[in-house]
Amino acid sequence: MFVARSIAADHKDLIHDVSYDFHGRRMATCSSDQSVKVWDKSENGEWHCTASWKTHSGSVWRVTWAHPEFGQVLASCSFDRTAAVWEEIVGESNDKQRGLSHWIKRTTLVDSRTSVTDVKFAPKHMGLMLTTCSADGVVRIYEAPDVMNLSQWSLQHEISCKLSCSCISWNPSSSRAHPPMFAVGSDDSNVTYGGKVQIYEYNENTRKYAKAETLMTVMDAVHDIAFAPNLGRSFHVLAIATKDVRIFKLVPMRKESTSTGPTKFELQIVAQFDNHNSQVWRVSWNITSTLLASSGDDGCVRLWKANYMDNWKCTGILKGDGSPLTGSSGQPSAMSTVLGSSVQSSQNALNGMSAGRIGKRAPFAPPLRQLTSPKIYQPPAYY
């Protein structure tokens, strides 16, 4: 069984994203009410809002945490064409707010000419780097040269993807055998051509990012994308949220010793599920990459797990109102064996997962996902 708790978020409009910090003890939410809220988990398991502030002059699409090695740092992006970096500081001894923490804006990134649709920090082994993607089809990578001064960010790379961008995901692998790599998805609604997911890899020789692969079989709008954590695999696993859930395996092909181009991959689709029977909005891995969670317009969160033969199956279904659901195949959604490795062990296992219905659309804006009261799923105490 599982426990579901509803949080009275008190956002005045649709909530678009929910993000956990590295330890899963803090949570951030963002909304079309132009605000971000930070929530802290108390010892008794209750979530309390400890900060709420207006962040942008438009809908806030995404919010994300930096690794705690760099402090308590958040980034947000908005329809107002900007991304912002926020840092939590504790009041000095001579300050009126002595001992109290508050969030301050460190910088605003204003390079985009259209809505900034996603923002992600790079894996921590790359340093403090921030990536944004925009409806104008450009991915921008920023770096903070001095991690002690978060007001200074330099634009390192500007990559044109030719298609409107909706989401990005870094490959978290820290292996020296794997150059830095990220995937970008497009929500372009034209289904007459494929290639809605592109993979870019860093080239040490040119010191630039080059396109390594295009997933031509992905024809429909992509709403979310997530590389699985890599715990020593030689290949990469990528989950895609589009009109269904898809899991791809990217196997690096042997490079010629004289080759200077990006790595070529053998692309294998290892799973494809249309159980949501609707658009899928979020996909998120647990920390060991053994469990994938997805959410869709059917108002459900579905959990997927592979067996020893690498066959993926649905192992649980959670309804948006927190109640269990029996799948069409008759399988119950009891989380007895899988949920223990899911929500609590992953810093973002259900990132924005309860998002369900489509709202009105603004120009260049991703569809709005309604989430008036976030649901927190967790296994019972005996796990």
N, C-alpha and C positions, 0 to 999 in steps of 0.2 A: 504494500500500500504506500501511499504518499501523502504528504501534508501540503495543502494549498492555503496561502494567506493573501488576502487582498489588502492593498495599501491605498488609503485615501490620499492620492497624490496632490490634489488641490491645484492641478494645472488648469488653466482657464480655457484650454483648447486641446486639440489632438496631441498626443504624445507620439513622437516619431522614433525615439531610440532610448534604449536602456543599456547601460554599460557598467560592468563590474570592474573594480580595481584588481590588481594582481593577486591579492590575498582573498578576494571575495567577501571582504568585510565592509566595503564601501560601494556605493552605487550612485550613478549619475543618470538623470533623466533630462530630456529636452523636448520642447514642444513648440507648436505654432503660436503659443502665447509669448514667444520670443525670450523665454527664460530657460535657465538650467537650474536644477535642484540637485543637491548632494544629500545622500542618505547614509547614515551610519548604523551598523548592526550592533545592538546592545548585547549584554551577556545573556539575557533571557531570549534572544533570538528575534526581538522586535526591531523593526526598522524605523528610525526617526530622522526627519528632515533637519539637517544641521546648517544648511545654507540654501538660499534661493535668491537669484538675482537676474535682472534683465541683461542679456548677453548680446543681442543683435537687434537690428531694426526690421527683421523679417523672420519668417519661420525658421526654426533651428532644426536642421535635418539630422545631424549626427553629433554625438559627443563621445570622447574616448579618453582613457587614462594613459599617461606615460608610465614607464616602469618606475617603481618606488625608489630605485637607485638614484633617480634624478629629482626626488622630492615628490610632493603632492601636486601634480601638474595635470591639467585637463586641456583638451583642445576641442573646439566646437566649430561647426560650419553652418552656413545659412543661405537662404534665398537672397539675402542682401548683398551677395557676391563676395563675402569676406569669410575668412577663417580667423579664429582668435585663440590665443594661448592664455591660460589662467593658472595662477599659482596660489596655493594656500599658504599664508604666513601667520605666524603667531605674534600678537602684539608685544612690543618691547616693554621693559620694566617702567619706562617713563611715559608710556603711552596710556591713553584713556582706556584702551582695550587690552590692558595688560593681561596676558595669559589666555586671551580669547583669540581664536583663529578666524580669519576672514580671507576671502578670495579677491585677488586683484588681477586686473588685466595686464599682462606683460607685453603683448604685442597684438597688432591686427595685420593680417596678411591680405593685401588689397590687389593682388596681381590679376585676379580673374575678372573677366568682363561679364560673366553670367553667373547664375546660381552655383555655389560650391556644394556639390552633392555628397561628398564623403571626405573624411579626414582620418588618417591613421598614423600612429607613430611607428617608425621602423623598429625591427628587433633591436634589443638593447646592445648587442655586441657591435652594432654599427655606429654606436654613439647616439646622441640626441638628435634625431632626424624626424621630420614631419612631412607627410605626403598628403596632398589634396588632389581631388579630381573635380572637374567642372562640366556643366552642360555644354560648354564650348569645345569639349573634346580634348582638353589639355590636362595632363598630369604634371603637377609641380612638386618638386622635392626640395625642402628647406633643411638647413642645418644650423644648429646653435653652436658656434665655435667655442663659446665659453658657457659651460653648463651652469655656472654660478650667476650668469647674466642672461636671463631669458627674454630680455627686451631686444636682444640682437639676434636676428635670424637672417641668413643669407640664402638667396635662391640659387640652388646648385644645378638643378636640371629642370628643363621644360620640355615635355614630350607630347607631341601632337598625336592623338590616336585616331583622328579623322571621323570618329563617331562620338555622339553625345555620351559622356561618361556618367555612370550611376553609382559605381562601387569599386573599391580597391581592396586588395589583400596582399600583405607581404608574406613571402615564404619564410617561416621562422627558423629554418635550418641554419645552424651556426657552423656547420662543417666547412672546412677549407676546400673541400671538393665541390662545394656548391657556391658559385658566385651569388651576390645579392640578386634577388629576383622578386618581382611582384606581378600580380594579375589584375587586370582592369576589366570591368563589365560595362556593357552599354545597354541603356533602356530605349534605344532607337526602336520605334514600333514598326518599321518597315521589315516585313518578314520575307521579302523577295531575295534577300541575300543573307548569308551567314556571317560568321566571324564576330559574334557579339562578345566574345571573350578573347583578350589578347594577353600574351605573356611577354614580359620584358626582363632582360637580364643585363647585368652590369659587365662591361668589357674593360678589363684592366689596361689594355693597350691604348684604347681610345679615350678611356675615362668617361665614357658615356653609356647610357642605357640604349640597347638595341632590341628590336622585336625578335623574339626567339621562336614563338609559335602563335598561331591563330586557330582557335577552335571553330572550324568552319561549320561543324554540325549544330552549333548553337544558333538557331535562327530567330528565336523569340527574345523579347525584352528581358534583360537580366536585372534582377532587383538586388541581389546580394551574392557575395562570393567569399569563400573562406578556404585558405590553405590549412591542411591538418598539421598539428604539431609534429615535428620530425624528431623521433627519438633514436636516430641512427640508421634510418632506412636509406638505401641508395637512390630511391625514387621518391616522387612527390605525389601527394593526394590532394585533389582540389574539389570542393563541393560548390555547386552552383544552384542558385534559386532563380527559376524562371517560371514557365507555366507548369513545371514539375520540379522534382529534386533530381539532380544528376551528380554522380561522383566519377571523377576522371582520375586516372593514374598517368603520371608523366614520367616516363622512364628515359633518363639521359642516354643518348647513343654515344658510342665511342667517338672521341674527337681525334682528328689527325693532329699529329704533333706540330705540324706547320700551320694548322688552321687558326685564324685570328677572329673568326666570326663567332656569333653566339652559339650556344649549345643547341643541338637539334634533339627533339624528344620524340619518342614513340608514344603516341596518345592512345590510351585505352579507356573506354567507358566501362566501368565496372558495375555501375548500378544506375537505374533510372526508375523513378517512382512517380506515378500520377495519383497516389492515394488521396491527396488533398482535393482533387477534382476542382482545382481553382489555382489562381496565381499564388506562388510561394514567395514570401517577403523576406524571410531571414533563414540563414543556415548558420549553425555554430557548433564547433567541436568541443568535446571535453579535453582535458589537459593531456590525456594519454592517447588521443585520437582513436579511441575504440568505440566512441559513441557520437553520433551526429544528431543534432536537434534541428527541426525545421518548423516554421509556422506559415500558415496560409490563410486565404480568405474564407476557408471553412471554419475559422475560429478555433482551430486545434493546433497544439504542438505535438509533433510526432517524433519519436525517437527511433533511430536506426542503428543496427549493430550487425557486424559481420561475424560469421562463424569461422571455424578453423579452416574451412575451404574457401574463405573469402566471398561467401555468398551473403549479401546484405538483406536483412529482413527488418520489418517494423516490430519493435519490442515493446512499444507503449504509446498510448494516445492520451493526451491531456486536453480536456476541453477548456475553452477560454474562461469559463466561469469557475474553473477549479475542480470540476467533477470528473470522475473517471469515465471512460467511454469504451464500449466493446466495438472492435473493428468489424468491418463487413465480413472478414474471414472468420469471425467468431473469437478472435484472440483477445483476451482481456488486457487491460492496460496496467495491471499491477506491476509496480516498478521493483518488485522484490529483489531482483538480482542485478539490475542494470543501473538503477537510479543512484545507488551509492557512489558510483564512479562518475556521476553526471553533474548535477547542479552544484553541489557543494565543493567538489574537487576541482572544478573548473572555474577560472576567474571570470568567465563570461559565457557559461554554458547555455544561458537562455538570453543572450543579448537581444533585446528588443523582441523577444519571442512571442509575446502575447498580442502583437499587432495584428489586426484582422481586417477591418473593412476599408473600402476605398472612399475617400472624401473628394471634394472638389479639387480640380487641378488648376494651378497657376501656370503661366508660360514658363517653360524650361524647368518646371518643378516636378520632382517625382510624385507619384500618387500619395495621398495622405493616408497613413495607417492609424486607425482609431484605437486608442488605448487609454481609457479614462481611469482605470484603476489597475496598476501593474499587479501581476500575480507572481508570487514567489513560490516555487516548488522545491521541496526538500524531503529527503528520506527521513523516516522516523528515527528516534534516538538510538535504537539498538543497532543501527548500522555504524 
